[in-house]
Structures are given as C-alpha cells and as structure tokens.
Amino acid sequence: MTKDDDTLPRRGQVKEITSLANPVIKDIKALSQKKHREGTGHFMAEGFKLVLDALDTGWHIDTLIYAKAAKSKPLVEKAAARAFAAGGLILEVSEKVLSSITRRDNPQSVVGIFQARWRPLSDIRPKPGETWVALDRVRDPGNLGTIIRTADAAGASGVILIGETTDPFALETVRATMGSVFAVPLARASSADFLKWQRNAGTAVVATHLKGAVDYREPDYRARPVVLLMGNEQAGLPDDLADAADIRVRIPQQGRADSLNLAVATGIMLFEARRHLLELGGR
Ligand code: SAM
C-alpha cells in the first residue's frame, strides 16, 4: 500500500487517500457532471452488492474505492480482490473522502467507477417474446432509474432513450435503478433515427397516450416483439412519434388526476405486455 496524497496511484497497488484535494479524488468527484461522465465514459455505482454483481456480469471496473474503516470486512476484501484481478485501481479512503465523493453523510462502504455501455440502436433486432421500452425525452432521474429497475423486473430486453434525456449514468439515476443499470441494455437515438429504426424492426410499437382510443389491455402483445413508447413527463408524446406507432393505447383512470406518473404508467404497461410470460415460478 502507498500512503501519499501527492503521487498518482498506479494500477496493481492499493493507494490510501485522506485528502479531498487529491487530484484523483477531484476527478472522481467531477463524475457528478454529465460533461465529465461523457468525456471519460465513466460512471459511479455504490454498494457491495452492486459492485460485485457488476463484476460478475462482466462490467469493466476502472476504480474501486472503499472506506478504510470497512477494510477488513470480507465483502470489501472480495470486491477489492476482484477489482484488482480486473486491473482496476484500488483506493482506500477516509469516510470524509467517501462522503464527499457520494455526497452522502452516511456513504456506502464501497464505490465502483465503471465504464458506461450503450447498445447501438442499429444492433437491436427484437426477437419474438421481447419487450423494449422507448422513452421520449425523459427528464426525471428518479423516473428513469425506476423504469430501468421495473424493466429489469418485468424481463424487458432494454430501454431506448429518444431525444434529449436525463443521463442513465448519473449517480441519482444509478441509485434509483438499484443495480438494474448493469442488467438492462440501454440505447439512445434521435427521434428521426428511432422512427427510421422502427420502420424495419419488425416490432409492434404501442404508444401510450392520454388520447389513446384503445384500452391498454386490448392489444395482442404476443403477435410481434413489442416496443412500449412512453411520453415526456410534461408534454407527453409528440405527434410524429404517436402517429407513427402501430397503436395508441390509454390506461383508463378514475378520480381527479390528469395522468399517471411516467414510471407508474411504464410499470403498468410492462406487466400487461408481458403478462403471458410472467409466472410466480419463473424466478
Ligand atoms: N401532460 C402530459 C400529456 O398530456 O400527455 C402528461 C404526460 S404523463 C405524466 C407522462 C407519460 O406517461 C405519458 O406521455 C404516457 O406515456 C404515460 N401515461 C400517463 N398516464 C397515462 C394513461 N392514463 N394512459 C396512457 N399513458 C399514460
């Protein structure tokens, strides 16, 4: 172990850092900005389970950071050994540094910095039984994280982000996914590219719309692979996306609410579209 806040750490060694002014810590903290995440291709995830699951499923870890106070916990040792074997940088830090990285008073003992992954839209060729979620300009990190988690739980094949959206690799979104960010393939596309892709993808695009004429329980979700198209939180779906869909459905409502929360509506759609594929013994 090296204990020196001024020298740059090398891979293949554990480096102890206690100073918030250390340049490595400054770089890690900069991952809270989208610009820096996109520039480096890196993002942060917290917690033993998340980090170990990510390593188990082949995600590339760049850096593992753990709290000095937790260093002898078997799970920390396991995470550090796995990250070490994968060529990651290992940092042992004070609680103060960990709090500052994660912006939490009681941070998790382990944080991993991973390489973000995007699936090119052109590589997505949905197969029978698959369900994809397409989100138009989703803005709220909590909604996006919840949708990724719900898509995972429902057995969906991935989430396509259309237009300017919130970043799935922001810490707040990653937290809300509860680890599902490592399990659900993500793609992004402009609205024009999505429309082009949809013409040749062989899917049934089911748009959800407050003016949809069809009850969401009516379509035959078995006939073709399904893309559930969901609208922006404020504006809903724009006409070009809604009109190009195969069908526009609505979830009937009672009461005074104008609409459902986007993540709730996506959850209802996912479990209806995949109802024939989900059973209690399936897990
Ligand atoms: N003011 C927006 C509008 O007029 O569409 C409300 C958008 S709503 C909060 C966000 C998205 O959730 C909608 O675009 C739609 O995809 C979905 N959604 C919410 N309630 C729905 C419902 N009752 N039926 C179908 N989709 C719904």
Boltz pocket constraint, residues with backbone or C-beta under 6 A from the ligand:
constraints:
  - pocket:
      binder: B
      contacts: [[A, 208], [A, 209], [A, 210], [A, 212], [A, 229], [A, 230], [A, 231], [A, 232], [A, 233], [A, 234], [A, 235], [A, 236], [A, 237], [A, 249], [A, 250], [A, 251], [A, 252], [A, 253], [A, 258], [A, 259], [A, 260], [A, 261], [A, 262], [A, 265], [A, 266]]
      max_distance: 6.0
